[in-house]
Amino acid sequence: MDGNRVVESEKRPRKQRRRLANGREEPLNHDEAEKQDEGEEIVSSESSMMGKFNSGNTMTTKNGGVALFFFSLFLLSSKFCATNMLFSIGLNYGRIGNNLPSAYQSIEFLRSMKAGSVKLYDANPEILRLLAGTNIHVSIMVTNDEIINIAANQTTANKWVEDNVLRYYPETMIRTILVGNEVLSDCSDAGKQIWNHLVPAMRRIKISLRAQDIRNIKVGTPLAMDVVQTAFPPSNGTFRPDISSTVMVPLLKFLNSTKSFFFIDAYPYFPWAANSLNISLDFALFQSNVRYTDPGTGLVYTNLLDQMLDSLVFAMTKLGYPNIRLSIAETGWPNAGDIDEAGANVNNAAVYNRNLVRKMTARNPVGTPARPGQRALADYEPLPAAHNNMPYKGKLWCIAAPDVNLTELERELTFACSQGARGPIATSMDWLSRPPVIQVEDHASSPV
């Protein structure tokens, strides 16, 4: 740290993506990615709550270019679906970079911000020890290069849990284990080898946790939006055909059976930047009056993030899993970029993050159109007028049950009279023809 300036830390650089003929972006392979710009140290004087500390998620869009740099947030939703949404705003903490704050400084900063959660891109021992006793919910990660070995051997999975969970839990509030990071975005030959091992590795980690009787740690995997082949309109949301049946179906089955989350890295900057002539910047920054109606559902959208999230909801629904909860593993906006990367600036980054936090922490969170939260009062029909706020002044009727024991009925009537009750009593023996009126004071001689 240098005065009010904070040198942002980085997670693993997001690979450059090439745009295919169908409009989808595909990651470069490992060799191509290594030829990309290594990324430059980026310093920000942004003083907004979320602008001071983040993952430093970078994306270099061309050789020699300045890397896009993100204020990256972690939003863990305890229930991202109808009627109730409770969000914990957290931050992604990556450590690839130089001149970074120490782990101690970083954790103290998180505590001073009262961050609800933090996501790590590994299971760093020093950081996990520093997080002990902080009441910050922690997400740790199985790195991509560990997945195949864990998937192949339960003993390896048990050892990973022993080394990275049991040593720190429960003093460190580990609540999520993320297996891999955007695994399905790596379409290189080496990357594809991991795809079919992803869910088996998740299963083995879950088995290890259950063997230790640990029930409050969710297992998931963060995916990028490029797992969706079609995202617009949201009701057309469909997963890519190369992963839909082979990876997504087993993944959704696992998440559903373990009541875990679909973790998504959702950056509205990318679809906006790719189509800025047709998408309003304000629509991407949560400050537009534009309302888009999905022609397939009639649902009305007021921001780009909701459209992105709902495309996932519809994609999951098409595979038979309409109720899996969503958690935003990463989101944000770049605070810097190359000269041709319009909109990547500190102002937009601050506006996006502030409006996002305001949306997610509202007293009555509205959710997304496909998964609404609590409705605003203005959305309800007017309440009917109240007509019974004053004591009733007419005569009160009591109806005896058809099979009542007459001796018990007489005893109850006697008790009622002894308490000062006076008024008509009716039997139900001839209800359809109007019950005969029997005065309470005369009940002793009444043939009830």
C-alpha positions in Angstrom: 0.0 0.0 0.0 1.2 3.5 -0.7 -0.8 6.2 1.0 -4.4 6.0 -0.4 -3.2 3.9 -3.3 -3.6 0.2 -3.3 -1.6 -2.1 -5.6 -4.2 -4.5 -6.8 -3.4 -8.2 -6.6 -4.0 -10.6 -9.5 -5.5 -14.0 -9.9 -4.4 -16.1 -12.7 -4.7 -14.0 -15.9 -7.8 -14.7 -17.8 -6.8 -16.0 -21.2 -7.4 -14.0 -24.3 -10.4 -15.3 -26.3 -10.8 -15.5 -30.0 -14.2 -14.7 -31.5 -15.7 -17.5 -33.5 -18.0 -17.2 -36.5 -21.0 -18.0 -34.3 -20.2 -15.0 -32.1 -19.0 -17.1 -29.1 -15.5 -16.4 -27.7 -13.1 -19.3 -27.3 -10.0 -19.2 -25.0 -6.6 -19.5 -26.6 -4.7 -22.6 -25.8 -1.8 -22.7 -23.3 0.9 -22.0 -25.8 -0.9 -19.0 -27.3 -1.8 -17.7 -23.8 1.9 -17.7 -22.8 2.7 -15.5 -25.7 0.2 -12.9 -24.4 1.3 -9.8 -22.5 2.4 -10.9 -19.0 0.3 -8.0 -17.5 1.6 -4.8 -16.0 1.4 -3.7 -12.4 -1.7 -1.5 -12.1 -2.3 1.0 -9.4 -5.6 2.5 -8.6 -6.5 5.5 -6.4 -10.2 4.5 -6.4 -11.5 4.9 -2.9 -14.9 3.2 -3.2 -15.5 0.3 -0.8 -15.0 -2.4 -3.4 -12.4 -0.4 -5.4 -9.7 -0.8 -2.8 -9.3 -4.6 -2.8 -10.1 -7.2 -5.4 -8.8 -10.2 -7.2 -7.0 -8.3 -9.9 -8.7 -10.4 -12.5 -7.0 -9.5 -15.8 -7.7 -10.1 -19.4 -5.3 -9.1 -22.1 -7.1 -8.5 -25.4 -4.1 -8.4 -27.7 -0.3 -8.7 -27.7 1.4 -5.7 -26.0 -1.9 -4.3 -24.8 -2.6 -3.0 -21.3 -4.5 -5.7 -19.4 -8.1 -5.1 -18.5 -8.2 -5.0 -14.7 -11.2 -5.8 -12.6 -12.7 -4.9 -9.3 -13.9 -8.4 -8.7 -16.6 -9.2 -6.2 -17.8 -12.5 -4.7 -21.5 -12.6 -3.9 -22.5 -15.7 -2.0 -26.3 -16.1 -2.0 -27.9 -18.2 0.7 -30.9 -18.3 -1.5 -31.0 -16.9 -5.0 -34.6 -17.7 -5.8 -38.1 -16.7 -5.2 -39.3 -15.0 -2.0 -36.1 -14.7 -0.1 -32.5 -13.7 -0.9 -29.7 -13.1 1.6 -26.4 -12.0 0.2 -23.0 -11.8 1.6 -20.8 -9.4 -0.3 -17.2 -10.6 -0.5 -14.1 -10.2 -2.5 -11.9 -12.3 -4.6 -8.3 -12.4 -3.3 -5.7 -13.4 -5.9 -2.0 -13.1 -5.4 -0.4 -13.1 -8.8 1.3 -9.8 -9.2 4.2 -7.7 -7.7 4.5 -5.1 -5.0 1.4 -6.6 -3.3 0.2 -6.0 0.2 1.2 -8.7 2.6 -1.3 -11.4 3.5 -1.7 -9.8 7.0 -2.4 -6.4 5.5 -4.9 -7.9 3.1 -6.8 -9.8 5.8 -6.9 -6.7 8.0 -8.3 -4.7 5.1 -11.0 -7.3 4.6 -11.9 -7.1 8.3 -12.0 -3.3 8.3 -14.4 -3.5 5.3 -16.6 -5.9 7.2 -16.5 -8.2 4.2 -18.8 -11.2 4.5 -16.8 -13.6 2.5 -13.5 -14.0 0.6 -12.6 -16.4 -2.3 -9.1 -17.7 -2.6 -7.7 -19.2 -5.8 -5.9 -21.9 -3.9 -5.7 -22.9 -0.2 -2.8 -20.8 1.0 -1.8 -21.9 4.5 -0.7 -18.4 5.7 -4.0 -16.8 4.6 -6.1 -19.5 6.0 -4.4 -19.2 9.4 -4.9 -15.4 9.3 -8.6 -15.8 8.6 -9.1 -17.9 11.7 -11.5 -16.3 14.1 -12.5 -13.5 11.7 -16.1 -14.7 11.1 -15.4 -14.2 7.3 -16.7 -17.1 5.2 -14.0 -18.5 3.2 -14.0 -20.2 -0.2 -10.9 -22.2 -1.1 -10.0 -23.8 -4.5 -8.7 -27.0 -5.9 -6.5 -25.8 -8.7 -7.0 -27.0 -12.2 -3.9 -29.1 -12.3 -5.0 -31.1 -9.2 -8.3 -32.1 -10.6 -7.4 -35.3 -12.6 -5.4 -36.8 -9.7 -8.2 -36.2 -7.2 -10.8 -37.6 -9.6 -8.8 -40.8 -10.0 -8.1 -41.6 -6.4 -10.2 -41.2 -3.2 -7.0 -41.3 -1.1 -5.7 -38.3 -2.9 -9.0 -36.4 -2.3 -8.9 -37.4 1.4 -5.3 -36.0 1.6 -6.3 -32.8 0.0 -9.1 -32.3 2.5 -6.9 -33.2 5.4 -4.2 -30.7 4.3 -6.4 -27.8 3.2 -9.5 -28.1 5.3 -9.0 -30.1 8.5 -5.9 -28.1 9.5 -7.9 -24.9 9.6 -11.6 -25.8 10.1 -13.6 -24.8 12.0 -11.6 -21.9 13.4 -11.3 -20.7 9.8 -14.8 -20.6 8.5 -14.4 -22.5 5.3 -17.8 -22.7 3.7 -17.1 -23.5 0.0 -14.6 -25.7 -1.9 -14.4 -24.7 -5.5 -13.0 -27.4 -7.7 -11.1 -25.8 -10.6 -11.5 -22.3 -12.0 -13.4 -21.8 -15.3 -12.4 -25.3 -16.4 -14.8 -25.4 -19.2 -13.4 -22.3 -20.8 -10.2 -24.0 -21.7 -10.8 -25.5 -25.0 -7.2 -26.6 -25.7 -6.5 -30.3 -25.9 -4.9 -30.3 -22.5 -7.8 -28.3 -21.1 -10.4 -30.7 -22.5 -8.8 -33.6 -20.8 -9.9 -32.1 -17.5 -13.5 -31.6 -18.4 -14.7 -35.2 -17.8 -12.8 -35.4 -14.5 -14.4 -32.2 -13.1 -17.5 -33.8 -11.6 -15.8 -37.0 -10.4 -13.3 -34.8 -8.5 -16.1 -32.8 -6.9 -17.8 -36.1 -5.8 -14.6 -37.3 -4.2 -14.1 -34.1 -2.3 -17.7 -34.3 -1.1 -17.2 -37.9 0.0 -14.1 -36.8 2.0 -16.1 -34.1 3.8 -18.9 -36.5 4.7 -16.4 -39.0 6.0 -15.3 -36.2 8.5 -19.0 -35.4 9.2 -18.6 -32.0 7.7 -22.0 -30.9 6.5 -21.7 -27.1 6.2 -19.1 -26.9 3.3 -20.5 -26.7 -0.2 -18.6 -28.1 -3.2 -18.9 -26.4 -6.5 -17.0 -25.1 -9.5 -16.9 -21.5 -10.9 -17.7 -21.3 -14.6 -17.5 -18.4 -17.1 -20.5 -17.2 -19.2 -19.0 -18.9 -22.2 -20.5 -22.2 -21.0 -23.7 -20.7 -22.6 -24.0 -21.1 -26.4 -27.0 -18.8 -26.6 -27.7 -16.2 -24.0 -30.0 -13.7 -25.7 -32.8 -13.3 -25.2 -32.5 -14.9 -21.8 -35.3 -17.4 -22.5 -33.1 -18.9 -25.3 -30.3 -19.7 -22.8 -28.7 -22.9 -23.9 -25.5 -24.6 -22.8 -22.8 -25.3 -25.4 -23.4 -28.6 -27.2 -19.8 -29.8 -26.6 -20.4 -29.8 -22.8 -24.2 -29.9 -22.4 -24.8 -33.7 -22.0 -21.3 -34.8 -21.1 -20.4 -32.3 -18.4 -23.3 -30.0 -17.6 -25.9 -32.7 -16.9 -23.7 -34.6 -14.4 -22.6 -31.3 -12.9 -26.2 -30.1 -12.4 -27.2 -33.5 -11.0 -24.4 -33.2 -8.4 -25.3 -29.6 -7.5 -28.9 -30.5 -7.1 -28.4 -33.6 -5.0 -25.9 -31.8 -2.7 -28.0 -28.6 -2.5 -24.9 -26.6 -3.7 -24.7 -23.5 -5.9 -24.1 -22.9 -9.6 -21.1 -20.6 -9.3 -20.8 -18.2 -12.2 -18.3 -15.5 -13.2 -20.5 -12.9 -14.8 -18.9 -9.7 -16.3 -21.4 -7.5 -18.1 -18.5 -5.5 -19.6 -17.7 -8.2 -22.1 -21.2 -8.5 -23.8 -21.5 -4.7 -23.7 -18.0 -4.1 -25.2 -18.8 -6.6 -28.0 -22.1 -4.9 -28.9 -21.9 -1.4 -27.5 -23.8 0.1 -30.4 -26.9 -1.9 -29.4 -26.5 -2.2 -25.6 -26.7 0.9 -23.6 -23.8 1.5 -21.2 -26.2 2.7 -18.6 -28.1 -0.6 -19.0 -24.8 -2.5 -18.2 -24.2 -0.2 -15.2 -27.6 -0.6 -13.5 -28.6 3.0 -14.2 -30.8 2.9 -17.3 -34.5 3.6 -17.7 -34.5 1.1 -20.7 -36.8 -1.8 -20.2 -36.3 -4.9 -22.4 -39.1 -7.4 -22.7 -38.1 -11.0 -23.5 -40.3 -12.1 -26.4 -40.4 -15.7 -25.2 -41.5 -15.1 -21.7 -42.7 -11.5 -21.4 -40.2 -11.0 -18.6 -39.0 -7.4 -18.3 -35.3 -6.6 -17.8 -33.7 -3.4 -16.6 -30.0 -4.4 -16.6 -27.6 -6.6 -18.4 -26.5 -8.7 -15.4 -30.0 -10.0 -14.8 -30.2 -11.0 -18.5 -27.0 -13.0 -18.2 -28.0 -14.7 -15.0 -31.5 -15.6 -16.3 -30.0 -17.1 -19.4 -28.3 -19.6 -17.1 -31.6 -20.2 -15.3 -33.3 -21.1 -18.6 -30.3 -23.2 -19.7 -30.5 -25.2 -16.5 -34.2 -25.5 -16.9 -33.9 -27.0 -20.4 -31.7 -29.8 -18.9 -34.3 -30.5 -16.2 -32.8 -28.5 -13.3 -34.9 -25.3 -12.8 -34.2 -24.8 -9.1 -30.5 -24.9 -8.6 -29.3 -21.8 -6.8 -27.0 -19.3 -8.4 -24.0 -17.7 -6.7 -22.0 -15.0 -8.4 -18.4 -16.1 -7.9 -16.9 -13.1 -9.8 -18.3 -9.9 -11.2 -16.9 -6.5 -11.7 -15.9 -3.9 -14.2 -12.4 -3.1 -15.6 -10.9 0.1 -14.3 -8.3 0.3 -17.1 -7.7 -1.0 -20.6 -6.1 -0.4 -23.9 -7.0 2.6 -26.1 -9.6 0.7 -28.1 -11.2 -0.9 -25.0 -13.9 1.7 -24.5 -15.6 1.9 -21.1 -12.7 0.4 -19.1 -12.1 3.1 -16.6 -12.2 3.9 -12.8 -15.5 5.8 -13.0 -17.5 3.0 -14.7 -15.9 0.4 -12.4 -17.0 2.4 -9.3 -20.5 3.0 -10.6 -20.9 -0.7 -11.5 -19.7 -2.0 -8.1 -21.7 0.5 -6.1 -24.9 -0.1 -8.0 -24.4 -3.8 -7.8 -23.9 -3.8 -4.0 -26.9 -1.5 -3.7 -29.0 -3.9 -5.7 -27.9 -7.0 -3.9 -28.2 -5.6 -0.4 -31.5 -3.8 -0.8 -34.0 -4.3 2.1 -36.4 -5.9 -0.4 -34.1 -7.5 -3.0 -35.9 -7.9 -6.3 -33.8 -10.8 -7.6 -34.0 -11.3 -11.4 -37.1 -11.5 -13.5 -36.9 -15.3 -13.8 -36.2 -15.6 -10.1 -37.8 -12.7 -8.3 -37.0 -11.9 -4.7 -39.3 -10.0 -2.5 -41.8 -7.9 -4.5 -41.9 -4.2 -3.9 -45.1 -2.9 -2.3 -46.0 -1.0 -5.4 -46.3 -4.3 -7.3 -49.2 -5.5 -5.2 -52.8 -4.8 -5.7 -54.4 -2.3 -3.2 -55.4 -4.0 0.0 -59.1 -4.5 0.7 -60.7 -2.1 3.2 -61.0 -3.4 6.8 -64.7 -3.6 8.0 -64.3 -5.4 11.4 -62.1 -3.2 13.4 -64.9 -2.3 15.9 -66.5 -4.7 18.4 -69.5 -6.6 17.1 -72.8 -5.3 18.5 -75.3 -7.8 17.2 -76.5 -11.1 18.7 -74.0 -14.0 18.8 -75.0 -17.6 18.0 -73.6 -20.8 19.3 -74.0 -23.9 17.3 -74.0 -27.3 19.1 -72.3 -30.1 17.2 -74.7 -32.7 15.7 -73.3 -35.6 17.7 -72.8 -33.7 21.0 -73.4 -35.5 24.2 -76.5 -33.8 25.8 -75.2 -34.2 29.3 -71.9 -32.5 28.4 -73.7 -29.8 26.5 -75.9 -29.0 29.5 -72.8 -28.9 31.7 -71.1 -26.4 29.3 -74.2 -24.3 29.1 -74.5 -24.2 32.8 -70.9 -23.0 33.0 -71.5 -20.4 30.4 -74.5 -19.0 32.3 -72.5 -18.9 35.5 -70.0 -16.6 33.8 -72.7 -14.1 32.9 -73.3 -15.2 29.3 -76.7 -14.3 27.9 -78.0 -14.7 24.3 -79.4 -17.2 21.9 -78.1 -20.7 21.5 -78.9 -22.7 18.4 -78.6 -26.4 17.6 -77.3 -27.7 14.3 -79.9 -30.5 14.2 -82.0 -28.6 11.6 -79.5 -26.1 10.3 -80.8 -25.9 6.7 -84.3 -25.0 8.0 -82.9 -22.4 10.4 -82.0 -23.6 13.9 -84.5 -23.0 16.7 -83.6 -20.2 19.1 -83.0 -21.3 22.7 -82.5 -18.6 25.3 -79.5 -19.4 27.5 -81.4 -18.6 30.6 -84.0 -21.2 29.7 -81.6 -24.0 28.6 -82.3 -26.2 31.6 -85.8 -27.0 30.3 -84.9 -26.9 26.6 -85.0 -30.1 24.6 -81.7 -29.5 22.9 
